[in-house]
Amino acid sequence: MPRQLVSYDPACPARFERIADELRTQGDPSWSVEHIGSTAVPGMRAKPIIDLAVRVADLDDFERHRPTLEKHGWSLGSGVRTHPVMVFEEDGIRTRIAHFFTAADWDTVNQRILRDWLLAHPDDADRYTHAKCDAVAAAARGRSSYNAAKTPVIQEIVDRAREAQGLPSVSVSDK
């Protein structure tokens, strides 16, 4: 299914802050919450969805707070296998995605590493934007899924970012 990419919205950082505050209120005030995904990179075209990385102590911490998050409209929903993911919809449209990572994994989370690299390397941010636009076109023609089409560029960029930090390469595909 093709995705809609929109121009960067300068309101995204404020939206993120509001959502992060809500998550801490609904979950645990001590959670670290960071803006990840393309809406966290000024100037980048993106799906109009705020992605968040939430640092939980461990999976039990997530499970303790999950019922309250669900009560406030969050639901489990993702093909991701490596960590819990909750989504939030408004009027039937997904507007935010929260990825929950344990404290033990926090420093090596690919989504955080990619975001930081793209913020520091505008040429790679531009390259990734082009890959996403190509992925939308490939998905529209039925040649590939959106995620599969952009994954090779993400993998190459994340590999370089991890190498720069002295970390080994790991697969970015978590579905």
Sequence and secondary structure as in RCSB ss.txt:
>XXXX:A:sequence
MPRQLVSYDPACPARFERIADELRTQGDPSWSVEHIGSTAVPGMRAKPIIDLAVRVADLDDFERHRPTLEKHGWS
LGSGVRTHPVMVFEEDGIRTRIAHFFTAADWDTVNQRILRDWLLAHPDDADRYTHAKCDAVAAAARGRSSYNAAK
TPVIQEIVDRAREAQGLPSVSVSDK
>XXXX:A:secstr
     B   TTHHHHHHHHHHHHHHHS TT EEEEESGGGSTT  B S EEEEEEESSHHHHHHHHHHHHHTTEE
E  S  SS EEEEEETTEEEEEEEEEETTTGGG HHHHHHHHHHH HHHHHHHHHHHHHHHHHHHTTSS HHHHH
HHHHHHHHHHHHHHTT         
